[in-house]
Structures are given as C-alpha cells and as structure tokens.
C-alpha cells in the first residue's frame, strides 16, 4: 500500500476542521473511518500529518 499524499491528508483534516464528521470525511475521500481517526490522533499528539 502506498502512502497517502500530504495534500490529500491536509484536505481530509481541513474537512474535519470545517465540522465534517469522521464518517462523512471517510466517505467523501474514500478511506476508512479508522484511517481518519488515526490521522486526527497523530496530528493531535505530534503535530505531524506525514506518514
């Protein structure tokens, strides 16, 4: 599995920051809800969004 581009990661987080729920973001960007939760958690803990 290849890494998600930083641009796509930023777009998903921007959608979350704009008020979209995890499920809505996962459907819109065709990723799993666990992946979105993990990305949000990583940013919250480390400030990073890179793999």
mmCIF file of the N, C-alpha and C atoms, coordinates in Angstrom:
data_MODEL
# 
_entry.id   MODEL 
# 
loop_
_atom_site.group_PDB 
_atom_site.id 
_atom_site.type_symbol 
_atom_site.label_atom_id 
_atom_site.label_alt_id 
_atom_site.label_comp_id 
_atom_site.label_asym_id 
_atom_site.label_entity_id 
_atom_site.label_seq_id 
_atom_site.pdbx_PDB_ins_code 
_atom_site.Cartn_x 
_atom_site.Cartn_y 
_atom_site.Cartn_z 
_atom_site.occupancy 
_atom_site.B_iso_or_equiv 
_atom_site.pdbx_formal_charge 
_atom_site.auth_seq_id 
_atom_site.auth_comp_id 
_atom_site.auth_asym_id 
_atom_site.auth_atom_id 
_atom_site.pdbx_PDB_model_num 
ATOM 1   N N  . UNK A 1 1  ? 0.846   -1.186 0.000  1.00 0.00 ? 1  UNK A N  1 
ATOM 2   C CA . UNK A 1 1  ? 0.000   0.000  0.000  1.00 0.00 ? 1  UNK A CA 1 
ATOM 3   C C  . UNK A 1 1  ? 0.890   1.248  0.000  1.00 0.00 ? 1  UNK A C  1 
ATOM 4   N N  . UNK A 1 2  ? 0.613   2.158  -0.886 1.00 0.00 ? 2  UNK A N  1 
ATOM 5   C CA . UNK A 1 2  ? 1.418   3.366  -0.959 1.00 0.00 ? 2  UNK A CA 1 
ATOM 6   C C  . UNK A 1 2  ? 0.902   4.418  0.023  1.00 0.00 ? 2  UNK A C  1 
ATOM 7   N N  . UNK A 1 3  ? 1.787   5.301  0.430  1.00 0.00 ? 3  UNK A N  1 
ATOM 8   C CA . UNK A 1 3  ? 1.438   6.346  1.389  1.00 0.00 ? 3  UNK A CA 1 
ATOM 9   C C  . UNK A 1 3  ? 0.504   7.372  0.750  1.00 0.00 ? 3  UNK A C  1 
ATOM 10  N N  . UNK A 1 4  ? -0.391  7.893  1.551  1.00 0.00 ? 4  UNK A N  1 
ATOM 11  C CA . UNK A 1 4  ? -1.315  8.932  1.118  1.00 0.00 ? 4  UNK A CA 1 
ATOM 12  C C  . UNK A 1 4  ? -0.541  10.239 0.961  1.00 0.00 ? 4  UNK A C  1 
ATOM 13  N N  . UNK A 1 5  ? -0.830  10.992 -0.072 1.00 0.00 ? 5  UNK A N  1 
ATOM 14  C CA . UNK A 1 5  ? -0.104  12.239 -0.307 1.00 0.00 ? 5  UNK A CA 1 
ATOM 15  C C  . UNK A 1 5  ? -0.419  13.252 0.792  1.00 0.00 ? 5  UNK A C  1 
ATOM 16  N N  . UNK A 1 6  ? 0.555   14.102 1.105  1.00 0.00 ? 6  UNK A N  1 
ATOM 17  C CA . UNK A 1 6  ? 0.331   15.131 2.120  1.00 0.00 ? 6  UNK A CA 1 
ATOM 18  C C  . UNK A 1 6  ? -0.818  16.070 1.748  1.00 0.00 ? 6  UNK A C  1 
ATOM 19  N N  . UNK A 1 7  ? -1.019  16.295 0.457  1.00 0.00 ? 7  UNK A N  1 
ATOM 20  C CA . UNK A 1 7  ? -2.102  17.165 0.010  1.00 0.00 ? 7  UNK A CA 1 
ATOM 21  C C  . UNK A 1 7  ? -3.459  16.562 0.369  1.00 0.00 ? 7  UNK A C  1 
ATOM 22  N N  . UNK A 1 8  ? -3.598  15.258 0.130  1.00 0.00 ? 8  UNK A N  1 
ATOM 23  C CA . UNK A 1 8  ? -4.856  14.591 0.449  1.00 0.00 ? 8  UNK A CA 1 
ATOM 24  C C  . UNK A 1 8  ? -5.069  14.535 1.958  1.00 0.00 ? 8  UNK A C  1 
ATOM 25  N N  . UNK A 1 9  ? -4.003  14.277 2.705  1.00 0.00 ? 9  UNK A N  1 
ATOM 26  C CA . UNK A 1 9  ? -4.110  14.268 4.170  1.00 0.00 ? 9  UNK A CA 1 
ATOM 27  C C  . UNK A 1 9  ? -4.585  15.633 4.683  1.00 0.00 ? 9  UNK A C  1 
ATOM 28  N N  . UNK A 1 10 ? -4.003  16.699 4.134  1.00 0.00 ? 10 UNK A N  1 
ATOM 29  C CA . UNK A 1 10 ? -4.375  18.047 4.551  1.00 0.00 ? 10 UNK A CA 1 
ATOM 30  C C  . UNK A 1 10 ? -5.833  18.345 4.202  1.00 0.00 ? 10 UNK A C  1 
ATOM 31  N N  . UNK A 1 11 ? -6.282  17.878 3.038  1.00 0.00 ? 11 UNK A N  1 
ATOM 32  C CA . UNK A 1 11 ? -7.667  18.100 2.629  1.00 0.00 ? 11 UNK A CA 1 
ATOM 33  C C  . UNK A 1 11 ? -8.638  17.372 3.568  1.00 0.00 ? 11 UNK A C  1 
ATOM 34  N N  . UNK A 1 12 ? -8.289  16.164 3.968  1.00 0.00 ? 12 UNK A N  1 
ATOM 35  C CA . UNK A 1 12 ? -9.142  15.418 4.886  1.00 0.00 ? 12 UNK A CA 1 
ATOM 36  C C  . UNK A 1 12 ? -9.209  16.095 6.246  1.00 0.00 ? 12 UNK A C  1 
ATOM 37  N N  . UNK A 1 13 ? -8.071  16.559 6.736  1.00 0.00 ? 13 UNK A N  1 
ATOM 38  C CA . UNK A 1 13 ? -8.068  17.257 8.021  1.00 0.00 ? 13 UNK A CA 1 
ATOM 39  C C  . UNK A 1 13 ? -8.804  18.593 7.936  1.00 0.00 ? 13 UNK A C  1 
ATOM 40  N N  . UNK A 1 14 ? -8.701  19.278 6.806  1.00 0.00 ? 14 UNK A N  1 
ATOM 41  C CA . UNK A 1 14 ? -9.422  20.534 6.630  1.00 0.00 ? 14 UNK A CA 1 
ATOM 42  C C  . UNK A 1 14 ? -10.925 20.298 6.680  1.00 0.00 ? 14 UNK A C  1 
ATOM 43  N N  . UNK A 1 15 ? -11.368 19.186 6.084  1.00 0.00 ? 15 UNK A N  1 
ATOM 44  C CA . UNK A 1 15 ? -12.793 18.851 6.133  1.00 0.00 ? 15 UNK A CA 1 
ATOM 45  C C  . UNK A 1 15 ? -13.224 18.586 7.568  1.00 0.00 ? 15 UNK A C  1 
ATOM 46  N N  . UNK A 1 16 ? -12.392 17.883 8.326  1.00 0.00 ? 16 UNK A N  1 
ATOM 47  C CA . UNK A 1 16 ? -12.702 17.632 9.742  1.00 0.00 ? 16 UNK A CA 1 
ATOM 48  C C  . UNK A 1 16 ? -12.757 18.948 10.515 1.00 0.00 ? 16 UNK A C  1 
ATOM 49  N N  . UNK A 1 17 ? -11.787 19.814 10.261 1.00 0.00 ? 17 UNK A N  1 
ATOM 50  C CA . UNK A 1 17 ? -11.728 21.107 10.949 1.00 0.00 ? 17 UNK A CA 1 
ATOM 51  C C  . UNK A 1 17 ? -12.923 21.987 10.605 1.00 0.00 ? 17 UNK A C  1 
ATOM 52  N N  . UNK A 1 18 ? -13.482 21.787 9.412  1.00 0.00 ? 18 UNK A N  1 
ATOM 53  C CA . UNK A 1 18 ? -14.641 22.576 8.983  1.00 0.00 ? 18 UNK A CA 1 
ATOM 54  C C  . UNK A 1 18 ? -15.942 22.062 9.588  1.00 0.00 ? 18 UNK A C  1 
ATOM 55  N N  . UNK A 1 19 ? -15.860 20.945 10.318 1.00 0.00 ? 19 UNK A N  1 
ATOM 56  C CA . UNK A 1 19 ? -17.045 20.457 11.007 1.00 0.00 ? 19 UNK A CA 1 
ATOM 57  C C  . UNK A 1 19 ? -17.609 19.147 10.495 1.00 0.00 ? 19 UNK A C  1 
ATOM 58  N N  . UNK A 1 20 ? -17.023 18.597 9.439  1.00 0.00 ? 20 UNK A N  1 
ATOM 59  C CA . UNK A 1 20 ? -17.495 17.305 8.944  1.00 0.00 ? 20 UNK A CA 1 
ATOM 60  C C  . UNK A 1 20 ? -17.111 16.218 9.936  1.00 0.00 ? 20 UNK A C  1 
ATOM 61  N N  . UNK A 1 21 ? -17.974 15.259 10.093 1.00 0.00 ? 21 UNK A N  1 
ATOM 62  C CA . UNK A 1 21 ? -17.694 14.141 10.977 1.00 0.00 ? 21 UNK A CA 1 
ATOM 63  C C  . UNK A 1 21 ? -16.734 13.154 10.337 1.00 0.00 ? 21 UNK A C  1 
ATOM 64  N N  . UNK A 1 22 ? -16.193 12.274 11.153 1.00 0.00 ? 22 UNK A N  1 
ATOM 65  C CA . UNK A 1 22 ? -15.236 11.280 10.681 1.00 0.00 ? 22 UNK A CA 1 
ATOM 66  C C  . UNK A 1 22 ? -15.841 10.398 9.595  1.00 0.00 ? 22 UNK A C  1 
ATOM 67  N N  . UNK A 1 23 ? -17.070 9.946  9.787  1.00 0.00 ? 23 UNK A N  1 
ATOM 68  C CA . UNK A 1 23 ? -17.719 9.091  8.794  1.00 0.00 ? 23 UNK A CA 1 
ATOM 69  C C  . UNK A 1 23 ? -17.914 9.836  7.478  1.00 0.00 ? 23 UNK A C  1 
ATOM 70  N N  . UNK A 1 24 ? -18.370 11.073 7.538  1.00 0.00 ? 24 UNK A N  1 
ATOM 71  C CA . UNK A 1 24 ? -18.587 11.853 6.322  1.00 0.00 ? 24 UNK A CA 1 
ATOM 72  C C  . UNK A 1 24 ? -17.282 12.082 5.568  1.00 0.00 ? 24 UNK A C  1 
ATOM 73  N N  . UNK A 1 25 ? -16.211 12.359 6.283  1.00 0.00 ? 25 UNK A N  1 
ATOM 74  C CA . UNK A 1 25 ? -14.906 12.566 5.649  1.00 0.00 ? 25 UNK A CA 1 
ATOM 75  C C  . UNK A 1 25 ? -14.425 11.269 5.012  1.00 0.00 ? 25 UNK A C  1 
ATOM 76  N N  . UNK A 1 26 ? -14.607 10.164 5.710  1.00 0.00 ? 26 UNK A N  1 
ATOM 77  C CA . UNK A 1 26 ? -14.149 8.886  5.161  1.00 0.00 ? 26 UNK A CA 1 
ATOM 78  C C  . UNK A 1 26 ? -14.912 8.513  3.890  1.00 0.00 ? 26 UNK A C  1 
ATOM 79  N N  . UNK A 1 27 ? -16.191 8.789  3.857  1.00 0.00 ? 27 UNK A N  1 
ATOM 80  C CA . UNK A 1 27 ? -16.984 8.510  2.659  1.00 0.00 ? 27 UNK A CA 1 
ATOM 81  C C  . UNK A 1 27 ? -16.573 9.440  1.520  1.00 0.00 ? 27 UNK A C  1 
ATOM 82  N N  . UNK A 1 28 ? -16.435 10.714 1.818  1.00 0.00 ? 28 UNK A N  1 
ATOM 83  C CA . UNK A 1 28 ? -16.081 11.693 0.787  1.00 0.00 ? 28 UNK A CA 1 
ATOM 84  C C  . UNK A 1 28 ? -14.723 11.392 0.153  1.00 0.00 ? 28 UNK A C  1 
ATOM 85  N N  . UNK A 1 29 ? -13.752 10.984 0.969  1.00 0.00 ? 29 UNK A N  1 
ATOM 86  C CA . UNK A 1 29 ? -12.393 10.773 0.474  1.00 0.00 ? 29 UNK A CA 1 
ATOM 87  C C  . UNK A 1 29 ? -12.073 9.300  0.237  1.00 0.00 ? 29 UNK A C  1 
ATOM 88  N N  . UNK A 1 30 ? -13.061 8.445  0.422  1.00 0.00 ? 30 UNK A N  1 
ATOM 89  C CA . UNK A 1 30 ? -12.941 7.009  0.164  1.00 0.00 ? 30 UNK A CA 1 
ATOM 90  C C  . UNK A 1 30 ? -11.791 6.370  0.939  1.00 0.00 ? 30 UNK A C  1 
ATOM 91  N N  . UNK A 1 31 ? -11.770 6.623  2.226  1.00 0.00 ? 31 UNK A N  1 
ATOM 92  C CA . UNK A 1 31 ? -10.826 5.988  3.144  1.00 0.00 ? 31 UNK A CA 1 
ATOM 93  C C  . UNK A 1 31 ? -11.627 5.450  4.324  1.00 0.00 ? 31 UNK A C  1 
ATOM 94  N N  . UNK A 1 32 ? -10.991 4.652  5.161  1.00 0.00 ? 32 UNK A N  1 
ATOM 95  C CA . UNK A 1 32 ? -11.709 4.088  6.303  1.00 0.00 ? 32 UNK A CA 1 
ATOM 96  C C  . UNK A 1 32 ? -11.841 5.116  7.423  1.00 0.00 ? 32 UNK A C  1 
ATOM 97  N N  . UNK A 1 33 ? -12.850 4.909  8.248  1.00 0.00 ? 33 UNK A N  1 
ATOM 98  C CA . UNK A 1 33 ? -13.028 5.796  9.400  1.00 0.00 ? 33 UNK A CA 1 
ATOM 99  C C  . UNK A 1 33 ? -11.846 5.664  10.357 1.00 0.00 ? 33 UNK A C  1 
ATOM 100 N N  . UNK A 1 34 ? -11.298 4.449  10.483 1.00 0.00 ? 34 UNK A N  1 
ATOM 101 C CA . UNK A 1 34 ? -10.142 4.240  11.359 1.00 0.00 ? 34 UNK A CA 1 
ATOM 102 C C  . UNK A 1 34 ? -8.947  5.058  10.869 1.00 0.00 ? 34 UNK A C  1 
ATOM 103 N N  . UNK A 1 35 ? -8.790  5.155  9.538  1.00 0.00 ? 35 UNK A N  1 
ATOM 104 C CA . UNK A 1 35 ? -7.679  5.921  8.994  1.00 0.00 ? 35 UNK A CA 1 
ATOM 105 C C  . UNK A 1 35 ? -7.839  7.405  9.324  1.00 0.00 ? 35 UNK A C  1 
ATOM 106 N N  . UNK A 1 36 ? -9.050  7.913  9.191  1.00 0.00 ? 36 UNK A N  1 
ATOM 107 C CA . UNK A 1 36 ? -9.307  9.328  9.504  1.00 0.00 ? 36 UNK A CA 1 
ATOM 108 C C  . UNK A 1 36 ? -9.067  9.576  10.995 1.00 0.00 ? 36 UNK A C  1 
ATOM 109 N N  . UNK A 1 37 ? -9.574  8.693  11.840 1.00 0.00 ? 37 UNK A N  1 
ATOM 110 C CA . UNK A 1 37 ? -9.353  8.843  13.288 1.00 0.00 ? 37 UNK A CA 1 
ATOM 111 C C  . UNK A 1 37 ? -7.865  8.823  13.609 1.00 0.00 ? 37 UNK A C  1 
ATOM 112 N N  . UNK A 1 38 ? -7.132  7.902  12.978 1.00 0.00 ? 38 UNK A N  1 
ATOM 113 C CA . UNK A 1 38 ? -5.691  7.810  13.216 1.00 0.00 ? 38 UNK A CA 1 
ATOM 114 C C  . UNK A 1 38 ? -4.952  9.059  12.778 1.00 0.00 ? 38 UNK A C  1 
ATOM 115 N N  . UNK A 1 39 ? -5.345  9.610  11.648 1.00 0.00 ? 39 UNK A N  1 
ATOM 116 C CA . UNK A 1 39 ? -4.724  10.837 11.159 1.00 0.00 ? 39 UNK A CA 1 
ATOM 117 C C  . UNK A 1 39 ? -4.984  11.996 12.118 1.00 0.00 ? 39 UNK A C  1 
ATOM 118 N N  . UNK A 1 40 ? -6.214  12.105 12.582 1.00 0.00 ? 40 UNK A N  1 
ATOM 119 C CA . UNK A 1 40 ? -6.542  13.173 13.537 1.00 0.00 ? 40 UNK A CA 1 
ATOM 120 C C  . UNK A 1 40 ? -5.770  12.986 14.842 1.00 0.00 ? 40 UNK A C  1 
ATOM 121 N N  . UNK A 1 41 ? -5.658  11.738 15.302 1.00 0.00 ? 41 UNK A N  1 
ATOM 122 C CA . UNK A 1 41 ? -4.940  11.456 16.536 1.00 0.00 ? 41 UNK A CA 1 
ATOM 123 C C  . UNK A 1 41 ? -3.455  11.777 16.386 1.00 0.00 ? 41 UNK A C  1 
ATOM 124 N N  . UNK A 1 42 ? -2.873  11.400 15.254 1.00 0.00 ? 42 UNK A N  1 
ATOM 125 C CA . UNK A 1 42 ? -1.454  11.679 15.017 1.00 0.00 ? 42 UNK A CA 1 
ATOM 126 C C  . UNK A 1 42 ? -1.182  13.183 15.035 1.00 0.00 ? 42 UNK A C  1 
ATOM 127 N N  . UNK A 1 43 ? -2.054  13.950 14.383 1.00 0.00 ? 43 UNK A N  1 
ATOM 128 C CA . UNK A 1 43 ? -1.871  15.412 14.375 1.00 0.00 ? 43 UNK A CA 1 
ATOM 129 C C  . UNK A 1 43 ? -2.009  15.984 15.780 1.00 0.00 ? 43 UNK A C  1 
ATOM 130 N N  . UNK A 1 44 ? -2.973  15.453 16.514 1.00 0.00 ? 44 UNK A N  1 
ATOM 131 C CA . UNK A 1 44 ? -3.202  15.935 17.883 1.00 0.00 ? 44 UNK A CA 1 
ATOM 132 C C  . UNK A 1 44 ? -2.011  15.634 18.790 1.00 0.00 ? 44 UNK A C  1 
ATOM 133 N N  . UNK A 1 45 ? -1.413  14.446 18.655 1.00 0.00 ? 45 UNK A N  1 
ATOM 134 C CA . UNK A 1 45 ? -0.318  14.032 19.532 1.00 0.00 ? 45 UNK A CA 1 
ATOM 135 C C  . UNK A 1 45 ? 1.031   14.614 19.120 1.00 0.00 ? 45 UNK A C  1 
ATOM 136 N N  . UNK A 1 46 ? 1.313   14.636 17.811 1.00 0.00 ? 46 UNK A N  1 
ATOM 137 C CA . UNK A 1 46 ? 2.656   15.024 17.361 1.00 0.00 ? 46 UNK A CA 1 
ATOM 138 C C  . UNK A 1 46 ? 2.698   16.314 16.558 1.00 0.00 ? 46 UNK A C  1 
ATOM 139 N N  . UNK A 1 47 ? 1.546   16.731 16.047 1.00 0.00 ? 47 UNK A N  1 
ATOM 140 C CA . UNK A 1 47 ? 1.510   17.909 15.193 1.00 0.00 ? 47 UNK A CA 1 
ATOM 141 C C  . UNK A 1 47 ? 1.872   17.595 13.742 1.00 0.00 ? 47 UNK A C  1 
ATOM 142 N N  . UNK A 1 48 ? 2.183   16.330 13.458 1.00 0.00 ? 48 UNK A N  1 
ATOM 143 C CA . UNK A 1 48 ? 2.593   15.909 12.126 1.00 0.00 ? 48 UNK A CA 1 
ATOM 144 C C  . UNK A 1 48 ? 1.432   15.232 11.408 1.00 0.00 ? 48 UNK A C  1 
ATOM 145 N N  . UNK A 1 49 ? 1.445   15.317 10.078 1.00 0.00 ? 49 UNK A N  1 
ATOM 146 C CA . UNK A 1 49 ? 0.455   14.579 9.282  1.00 0.00 ? 49 UNK A CA 1 
ATOM 147 C C  . UNK A 1 49 ? 1.129   13.672 8.265  1.00 0.00 ? 49 UNK A C  1 
ATOM 148 N N  . UNK A 1 50 ? 2.463   13.665 8.261  1.00 0.00 ? 50 UNK A N  1 
ATOM 149 C CA . UNK A 1 50 ? 3.202   12.827 7.327  1.00 0.00 ? 50 UNK A CA 1 
ATOM 150 C C  . UNK A 1 50 ? 3.229   11.383 7.824  1.00 0.00 ? 50 UNK A C  1 
ATOM 151 N N  . UNK A 1 51 ? 3.430   10.422 6.912  1.00 0.00 ? 51 UNK A N  1 
ATOM 152 C CA . UNK A 1 51 ? 3.476   9.019  7.324  1.00 0.00 ? 51 UNK A CA 1 
ATOM 153 C C  . UNK A 1 51 ? 4.693   8.706  8.192  1.00 0.00 ? 51 UNK A C  1 
# 
